[in-house]
């Protein structure tokens, strides 16, 4: 059955890829709103948000969501493709409950984004709680510790794998949030996703989410009393500077669902295997830390067979040192073709992002553009 399902998905992907090629690639238009602006840097659309939560949300709605109207209008088709039409009302009900546990600032920003974009708040609820309610993504991550890095500093590679849908990958956006009194951070996201699934902050702390379907600790698949996982990750970006601080925060909150969080600071990283009941930590082996889509620690691991993990394990067995190009090569070796819509490498010490994204083929086959985020993080805030 798995082979049949894979074949059908591949056929669907071919059709969608052909459709996407027939149209001009989507590009976010540059623009400004208040103290915020959207501009292209080395071919990457970068939205820089400043101000109060409401002001940042308003700018996000106008500069990021409004231009993506063709994609946003197709969300009902996405619901059908994911076979969630019958479950959709329940997902919105659960998502509303989950988002009530986000911080007041996060909620205010989301509400303002919905209003400014002219979209129902339901769209944002769906986008920001889907990872809690429904598991479908693939994803692979690799952390190279300083001793195995040619740069002498850690490297953090990440593939975001998700079912191909229209020209979803082309709507990739790097959003830089500069909230007053909190860490500035960058999120590699999509329109209406104001939580974080891949990001780095001004301290160099980097993080990503890999979805998990099974756990051995009998946790519920969804705890509606928990913080939505994408907003828990956002809190890590806003409040933490190190892996240890991230672990402390993650343990302190009520968690909504299963997930592997790969976390890396200026000195190295770990994988946190997270459920509503548990937080287990997995360290590097031979100074390389890997993650795909299975828990692997005692008490949580159920089934661990994964060809992508096995392919990446070769880097743990080797003694060679890796640079950014070598990490992108490893990511290319575990790409899932049209599912791999984003691929990135973070350099935490340099606060630099190397990013590729696409709606056709694998992002790992496309050129990676470099974005020096430290320069944006360190720019003084606009006067009040």
C-alpha positions, -999 to +999 in steps of 0.1 A: +000+000+000+029+024+008+044+019-027+010+025-043+005+057-022+040+069-031+033+062-068+000+081-067+017+110-050+045+111-075+019+112-104+002+140-086+035+158-081+044+155-118+011+171-128+015+199-103+051+205-113+041+208-150+013+232-141+038+253-120+063+254-149+036+267-173+031+299-152+055+327-144+072+321-110+055+340-082+075+369-066+066+390-036+065+426-046+088+450-028+071+476-006+069+494+027+043+499+054+051+520+084+085+510+098+084+477+080+095+468+045+097+439+020+127+438-003+147+412-023+182+405-011+203+382-034+170+370-049+155+362-015+123+380-005+129+394+030+102+410+051+116+431+079+090+438+106+093+465+133+070+481+158+043+469+182+028+434+178-002+450+161+020+471+138+041+441+128+009+421+122-006+448+101+025+450+079+027+413+076-009+411+064-004+439+038+031+430+026+031+392+028-005+378+028-023+402+004+001+396-025-002+358-021-039+359-029-038+332-056-022+308-031-044+318-002-076+315-023-065+279-030-065+268+007-098+250+003-082+229-024-053+222-001-078+210+025-093+186+000-059+174-012-049+165+023-083+148+028-091+171+057-125+184+046-145+164+071-120+172+099-116+209+090-142+223+115-126+202+143-091+215+133-103+251+135-120+244+168-088+228+182-066+255+167-086+282+183-081+266+216-044+261+210-038+296+199-054+309+231-023+296+248+001+317+227+015+348+242-007+380+242+018+396+218+016+367+194-022+367+194-023+404+189+000+402+159-020+373+143-053+392+148-039+423+132-024+403+103-058+388+095-076+421+097-050+440+075-049+412+049-087+412+045-088+375+053-108+356+079-088+348+111-097+311+104-070+311+076-043+320+102-057+295+127-054+267+101-019+277+090-005+280+125-021+248+140-019+224+111+015+210+124-003+202+157-033+186+143-019+168+112+014+150+105+025+148+069+059+165+063+092+147+058+123+169+066+159+162+074+184+180+095+221+178+102+243+197+127+280+197+122+298+205+154+328+230+154+354+202+155+340+186+123+335+220+105+360+235+081+350+269+094+357+260+130+321+269+138+289+249+138+268+244+106+231+235+106+215+221+075+178+216+069+155+203+042+118+212+045+098+184+028+061+188+022+036+176-004+037+196-036+008+220-039+004+245-067+034+269-065+037+267-027+075+267-026+077+299-046+059+316-018+088+311+006+095+342+026+122+351+051+105+372+077+127+391+101+109+401+133+124+429+154+101+431+184+111+456+211+124+440+243+129+406+227+154+389+204+152+398+168+149+366+147+144+354+111+118+328+102+118+309+069+081+306+064+050+309+041+021+334+039-001+333+071+024+312+091+034+336+119+047+308+141+082+294+134+092+260+118+127+271+107+145+301+122+176+318+136+178+347+161+202+376+167+222+354+192+227+328+165+204+303+181+188+283+153+159+258+153+137+237+131+107+213+135+105+178+121+071+161+124+068+128+142+039+104+139+045+078+167+058+079+203+064+052+229+053+073+259+015+070+254+012+108+250-020+121+233-014+130+197-029+165+205-030+183+238-053+213+233-042+228+266-007+231+252+011+259+233+009+254+195+043+239+186+051+267+160+045+293+186+065+275+213+094+275+188+088+312+182+091+318+220+125+301+218+135+325+191+122+355+211+136+346+245+166+323+243+203+326+234+216+290+239+206+254+235+204+251+273+181+280+276+159+266+248+157+233+266+146+250+299+119+269+281+106+239+262+104+219+294+086+247+312+056+250+288+026+227+282+034+211+249+007+204+223+020+175+202+049+153+190+079+168+173+117+167+169+133+201+174+168+204+161+185+233+180+219+248+175+237+277+190+271+293+184+289+263+200+269+233+187+235+216+191+212+188+200+178+172+190+150+176+215+124+148+211+093+164+224+058+151+233+031+164+257+046+142+284+083+141+276+114+160+265+144+137+256+177+151+244+198+134+217+234+145+213+258+144+184+277+112+174+312+118+162+304+155+163+275+152+139+238+153+150+211+140+127+173+141+126+146+129+102+111+118+113+114+093+141+120+094+178+152+074+186+156+077+224+146+051+250+110+054+259+100+074+228+115+055+199+090+031+182+101+026+146+134+041+135+139+028+099+145+057+076+166+057+044+173+094+048+187+089+083+207+059+072+222+080+043+232+108+066+247+084+091+277+081+068+288+116+078+289+104+114+312+074+105+335+096+084+363+118+098+364+145+071+355+181+079+325+197+062+319+232+049+286+248+037+289+232+003+295+197+018+264+202+040+243+211+009+256+180-008+245+159+022+211+175+020+209+168-017+216+132-010+184+129+011+161+152-010+126+139-018+123+156-052+093+178-055+086+174-018+118+192-009+106+228-014+131+245+009+167+237+017+189+258+040+221+260+059+224+282+090+258+295+102+250+304+139+282+323+147+281+343+115+243+346+117+241+338+080+215+318+061+221+300+028+187+293+012+172+276-018+135+272-025+113+261-054+080+247-067+096+225-094+120+197-086+141+196-054+153+228-038+187+211-032+192+211-070+188+249-072+215+275-063+216+286-027+215+323-021+233+338+009+216+362+034+237+379+061+211+383+087+234+397+114+235+430+094+197+432+095+194+421+132+220+448+143+204+477+124+189+501+149+152+501+153+132+530+138+124+558+162+091+554+179 
